[in-house]
């Protein structure tokens, strides 16, 4: 059984007081409350043992932060939560009219037994 990083992503984001309650796995029809965070996850098998038990799973997840003004403090806090877990990241900034966006993509290979994260 693979470790569910989706639950880890949500609970970690929800622990950040500035965005708690404004987190979704889907883009809203309208963005009316800021800051808001939209996340997505994907995974693929890296290694299965002789019994076909998935030992290593590569996870990629993206966290999009939307808001008015600077989002640097929030993005730094998000990176500060996931980077020590072992996830490597890349980030991009974008200005969408009056709304700012920072997109952060995290990657790591999770050992499903020890729950350690390794860089790919």
Secondary structure by P-SEA (a helix, b strand, c coil): ccccaaaaaaaaaaaccccccccccccccccccccbbbbbbbbbbccccccccccbbbbbbbbbbbbcccaaaaaaaaaaacccccccbbbbbbbcccbbbbbbbbbbbbcccccccccc
